[in-house]
Amino acid sequence: MKSSQEIKAMRTALLAWYKREGRTLPWRIRPEDRAGGVVADPYKIWLSEIMCQQTTTTAAGEYWHKFLRAWPTVQDLAAAPRDAILTAWAGLGYYARARNLHKCAGMVCADYGGVFPDNEAELLKLPGIGPYSAAAIASICYNEATNVVDGNVERVISRIFRVQTPMPKAKPEIRGLAAGLADPKHPGDYAQALMDLGAHICKPKNPKCSDCPWQGACGAYKSGTMADYPKRKAKTARPVRYGAVFYIEDSGHIWLRQRPDKGLLGGMMELPGTDWTDAKPDIDTWLAKAPIKRNWQQVEGEVKHVFTHFTLYLTVFKAQASADNFEINANLAKLDDFALPSLMHKAINHVTQQ
């Protein structure tokens, strides 16, 4: 553990570094902004936090601007059709986030008068807002003294204290250690400074220790074992699954359908297809599940897509049919009008780019 004097010195060094070196992001309120009286907009901060989950800040920035142009307020977002939200989200992945985004906006308007709750405990009651996001929004927007811990922060803390417990079992221990360092006087700036430290200095590989304001307090740096933290169990092989989709075209239009709300890619559009299975069946088993009878042609090669917990290989079959049969008739030239995940874009391109 660190002494109170050491903790105070660490807070001071981190905030000074952040003031000099911290990132300027579209949604960020920096120290100089706060000094000038600028107040963080909870709607804009919430949007950024949800978008940045599993997404880089660079990729999220483009979507953040697009959403604000289309829906400037939480009331606008709540009133929008959910399919419009899913379509605008397409490409960001983890589509449950988009469904929860719409659900959360509706709840904020219905239960909180269109104003985001001003504390971590109430924010946690909203769909799609977990412990990290709730703590971040509360600290940045409402100056609540919270303990903001994301994956980057976990790495920083594990190195500072040389946490020996492997992840993810170490998470509670790391949260406890992080709470002891959190700055109650400058919670918003401290939280963003710590996130920046993990994202740009205390990197997973080749950390920039010479630029780190916490170098002198870091146990891993002193022992030269930065690459050993956070501790992890040996990786297991990623499971593989197999499926087929059916590309059905009529004069530049293709057949799409909407996936069920529950499950992976819930509510998104897709080519008609089979279930995804652990074992690869024979072609006749797949063709028996085609949406219509046709002389199906198998497209050479497979579509590979890596999800968090498994790798999927899709076989694509193509055929012609009248658009009168289509569940959803999509113009190939206007696919951006549909909430297609990147997996389905890959499958379509696998045919059109042959």
C-alpha positions in Angstrom: 0.0 0.0 0.0 1.0 3.6 -0.5 1.2 6.2 2.3 -1.0 9.2 2.3 1.9 11.4 1.3 2.8 9.1 -1.6 -0.8 9.1 -2.8 -1.0 12.9 -2.6 2.2 13.1 -4.7 0.8 10.7 -7.2 -2.4 12.6 -7.7 -0.5 15.9 -8.1 1.9 14.4 -10.6 -0.9 12.8 -12.7 -3.0 15.9 -12.8 -0.1 18.1 -13.8 0.8 15.6 -16.6 -2.8 15.5 -17.8 -3.0 19.3 -17.9 0.2 19.3 -20.2 -0.3 16.1 -22.1 -3.9 14.9 -21.9 -5.8 14.2 -25.1 -8.2 16.7 -26.6 -11.3 14.7 -27.6 -14.5 16.0 -29.2 -16.6 15.3 -26.0 -13.9 16.1 -23.4 -14.0 19.0 -21.0 -10.4 19.7 -20.2 -9.0 21.5 -17.1 -8.8 24.8 -18.9 -12.4 24.4 -20.1 -13.6 23.8 -16.5 -11.6 26.9 -15.4 -13.5 28.9 -18.0 -16.8 27.7 -16.7 -17.6 25.1 -19.4 -19.8 22.3 -18.0 -19.9 18.8 -19.4 -23.1 17.8 -21.1 -24.2 14.4 -19.7 -25.9 13.4 -22.9 -22.7 14.0 -25.0 -20.5 12.3 -22.3 -22.9 9.3 -22.1 -22.9 8.9 -25.9 -19.1 8.9 -26.0 -18.8 6.4 -23.1 -21.1 3.9 -24.7 -19.5 4.3 -28.1 -16.0 3.9 -26.7 -16.8 0.6 -25.1 -14.9 -2.0 -27.3 -14.1 0.8 -29.8 -11.2 3.2 -30.2 -11.7 6.9 -29.6 -10.7 7.6 -33.2 -13.5 5.4 -34.6 -16.0 6.5 -32.0 -15.5 10.2 -32.8 -17.0 10.0 -36.3 -20.1 8.2 -35.0 -20.4 10.6 -32.1 -20.6 13.6 -34.5 -23.0 11.7 -36.7 -25.4 10.9 -33.8 -25.3 14.4 -32.5 -26.2 15.8 -36.0 -29.1 13.4 -36.3 -30.3 13.5 -32.6 -28.9 16.6 -30.8 -30.7 15.8 -27.5 -31.6 12.7 -25.5 -35.3 13.5 -26.3 -34.5 13.4 -30.0 -32.8 10.0 -29.6 -35.6 8.6 -27.6 -38.2 9.6 -30.2 -36.2 8.1 -33.1 -37.2 4.7 -34.5 -34.9 2.0 -33.1 -34.1 0.8 -36.6 -32.7 4.2 -37.4 -30.4 4.0 -34.4 -29.2 0.5 -35.4 -28.6 1.7 -39.0 -26.6 4.7 -37.8 -24.6 2.4 -35.4 -23.8 -0.2 -38.1 -20.0 -0.7 -38.1 -19.4 0.0 -34.4 -20.1 -3.6 -33.4 -21.5 -5.0 -30.2 -25.0 -4.1 -31.3 -26.6 -4.6 -27.9 -25.0 -1.3 -27.1 -27.2 0.4 -29.8 -30.3 -1.3 -28.5 -29.6 -0.3 -25.0 -28.7 3.2 -26.2 -32.3 3.7 -27.5 -33.8 2.0 -24.4 -31.7 4.2 -22.0 -32.7 7.4 -23.8 -36.4 6.4 -23.5 -36.0 5.7 -19.8 -34.2 9.0 -19.1 -37.1 10.8 -20.8 -39.8 8.8 -19.2 -38.5 8.3 -15.7 -36.1 11.3 -15.2 -37.7 14.1 -17.1 -35.1 14.1 -19.9 -32.3 14.7 -17.5 -29.6 12.1 -16.7 -29.3 11.2 -13.0 -26.6 13.1 -11.2 -25.1 10.3 -9.3 -23.4 6.9 -9.9 -26.0 4.9 -8.0 -28.9 6.1 -10.1 -26.9 6.0 -13.4 -26.3 2.3 -12.7 -30.1 1.7 -12.9 -30.1 2.7 -16.6 -29.8 0.0 -19.4 -26.3 -0.2 -20.9 -24.6 1.8 -18.2 -22.3 -0.4 -16.2 -20.0 0.4 -13.2 -17.3 2.0 -15.3 -19.6 4.2 -17.4 -21.7 5.2 -14.4 -18.5 6.2 -12.5 -17.1 8.1 -15.5 -20.3 10.0 -16.2 -20.9 10.9 -12.5 -17.3 12.1 -12.1 -17.0 14.1 -15.4 -20.4 15.6 -15.4 -21.4 15.9 -11.7 -17.9 16.0 -10.0 -18.9 13.0 -7.9 -15.9 11.3 -6.2 -16.1 7.9 -7.9 -13.7 5.1 -8.7 -13.4 4.9 -12.5 -11.8 1.6 -13.6 -11.7 0.4 -17.2 -9.3 -2.1 -18.9 -6.6 0.6 -19.3 -6.9 1.5 -15.6 -6.7 -2.1 -14.6 -3.4 -2.4 -16.4 -2.0 0.7 -14.8 -3.0 -0.4 -11.3 -1.8 -3.9 -11.7 1.7 -2.6 -12.7 1.9 0.0 -9.9 1.1 -2.5 -7.2 2.4 -5.7 -9.0 -0.9 -7.5 -8.5 -0.1 -11.2 -8.6 -3.7 -12.5 -9.0 -4.5 -13.4 -12.6 -7.2 -11.6 -14.5 -10.2 -11.5 -14.4 -10.1 -12.8 -10.8 -8.0 -9.8 -9.9 -10.7 -7.2 -10.8 -12.0 -6.7 -7.2 -8.5 -6.4 -5.8 -7.6 -3.9 -8.5 -10.8 -1.8 -7.9 -9.9 -1.6 -4.3 -6.4 -0.4 -5.0 -7.6 2.1 -7.5 -10.1 3.5 -5.0 -7.3 4.2 -2.6 -5.6 6.5 -5.2 -8.7 8.2 -6.6 -8.7 12.0 -6.1 -11.9 13.2 -4.4 -11.1 16.9 -5.0 -10.7 16.6 -8.8 -12.7 13.5 -9.7 -13.5 14.3 -13.4 -10.0 15.4 -14.4 -8.4 12.6 -12.3 -10.6 9.9 -14.0 -9.8 11.2 -17.5 -6.1 11.5 -16.7 -5.9 8.0 -15.5 -7.7 6.7 -18.6 -5.2 8.7 -20.8 -2.3 7.3 -18.9 -3.4 3.7 -19.6 -4.3 4.4 -23.2 -1.2 6.3 -24.3 1.6 5.7 -21.8 1.1 2.5 -19.9 0.4 0.5 -23.0 0.1 -3.3 -23.1 3.3 -3.6 -25.1 6.2 -1.2 -25.1 4.9 1.1 -22.4 6.4 4.6 -22.4 7.8 4.5 -18.9 10.2 7.4 -19.4 7.1 9.7 -20.0 5.1 8.3 -17.1 4.3 10.7 -14.2 4.0 7.6 -12.0 7.3 6.0 -12.9 8.8 6.5 -9.5 5.7 4.8 -7.8 5.5 1.8 -10.1 6.5 -1.5 -8.7 6.7 -3.2 -12.1 9.0 -0.4 -13.5 11.3 -0.8 -10.5 11.6 -4.5 -11.1 11.7 -4.3 -14.9 8.6 -6.6 -15.1 6.1 -4.3 -16.9 5.3 -6.9 -19.5 4.3 -9.4 -16.8 1.2 -7.3 -15.8 -1.6 -7.7 -15.6 -1.2 -11.4 -14.9 -3.3 -13.7 -17.1 -4.1 -17.3 -17.3 -2.9 -19.2 -20.3 -5.0 -18.5 -23.3 -7.3 -21.3 -24.6 -7.9 -21.8 -28.3 -10.7 -19.7 -29.7 -13.7 -21.9 -30.6 -14.7 -22.1 -34.3 -18.3 -22.1 -35.7 -19.7 -22.6 -39.1 -22.7 -21.4 -41.0 -24.1 -20.5 -44.4 -26.0 -17.5 -45.9 -28.0 -17.2 -49.1 -27.4 -14.3 -51.4 -30.6 -13.9 -53.5 -30.6 -11.1 -56.1 -33.0 -9.6 -58.5 -31.8 -6.7 -60.8 -29.5 -5.1 -58.2 -31.7 -5.9 -55.2 -31.1 -8.5 -52.6 -33.1 -10.3 -50.0 -32.5 -9.3 -46.4 -34.3 -10.1 -43.1 -34.1 -8.9 -39.5 -32.5 -10.9 -36.8 -34.4 -11.6 -33.5 -33.8 -9.0 -30.8 -32.2 -11.4 -28.5 -28.8 -12.9 -29.1 -25.7 -11.9 -31.1 -26.3 -9.1 -33.6 -29.9 -8.8 -32.3 -32.2 -6.6 -34.3 -29.7 -6.2 -37.1 -30.3 -7.0 -40.8 -28.8 -10.1 -42.5 -28.8 -12.3 -45.5 -31.1 -15.3 -44.9 -28.9 -18.0 -43.4 -28.5 -21.1 -41.2 -27.7 -21.5 -37.5 -24.0 -21.4 -36.6 -22.8 -24.7 -35.4 -19.6 -26.1 -33.8 -19.2 -28.8 -36.5 -19.3 -28.0 -40.2 -22.2 -30.0 -41.8 -22.3 -31.2 -45.3 -23.6 -28.9 -48.0 -26.9 -30.7 -48.4 -27.8 -30.0 -44.8 -27.2 -26.3 -45.4 -29.2 -26.2 -48.6 -32.1 -27.9 -47.0 -32.4 -24.7 -44.9 -32.4 -22.3 -47.8 -35.4 -19.9 -47.8 -36.5 -21.0 -51.3 -35.8 -23.8 -53.7 -33.3 -22.7 -56.4 -30.3 -24.0 -58.2 -27.9 -22.7 -55.6 -24.3 -22.0 -56.6 -21.6 -22.1 -53.9 -19.3 -19.0 -53.9 -15.7 -20.0 -53.8 -13.9 -19.4 -50.5 -15.3 -18.6 -47.1 -16.1 -15.4 -45.1 -14.1 -15.3 -41.8 -15.3 -13.1 -39.0 -13.8 -13.0 -35.5 -16.1 -12.3 -32.6 -15.0 -11.9 -29.0 -15.5 -15.5 -28.0 -15.4 -17.4 -31.3 -14.4 -17.3 -34.9 -17.1 -17.8 -37.6 -16.7 -19.2 -41.1 -19.6 -18.5 -43.4 -20.2 -20.3 -46.7 -22.1 -18.2 -49.2 -24.6 -19.6 -51.7 -26.1 -17.4 -54.5 -29.1 -17.6 -56.8 -31.5 -15.4 -58.7 -35.2 -15.0 -57.6 -38.0 -12.5 -58.1 -38.0 -9.7 -55.6 -41.6 -10.5 -54.9 -40.3 -13.3 -52.7 -38.0 -11.0 -50.6 -38.8 -10.5 -47.0 -36.9 -7.2 -47.1 -36.0 -5.8 -50.6 -32.6 -3.9 -50.4 -31.1 -1.9 -53.2 -27.4 -2.9 -53.5 -26.6 0.8 -54.2 -28.3 1.9 -50.9 -27.1 -0.6 -48.3 -26.2 2.2 -45.9 -30.0 2.6 -45.4 -30.0 -0.8 -43.6 -28.6 -1.8 -40.3 -26.1 -4.3 -41.7 -23.3 -5.5 -39.4 -19.8 -5.8 -40.8 -20.2 -9.5 -41.0 -23.0 -9.2 -43.5 -21.1 -6.5 -45.5 -18.3 -9.0 -45.8 -20.7 -11.7 -47.0 -22.2 -9.4 -49.6 -18.8 -8.2 -50.8 -17.7 -11.8 -51.0 -20.2 -12.2 -53.8 -20.1 -8.8 -55.5 -16.3 -8.6 -55.6 -15.8 -12.1 -57.2 
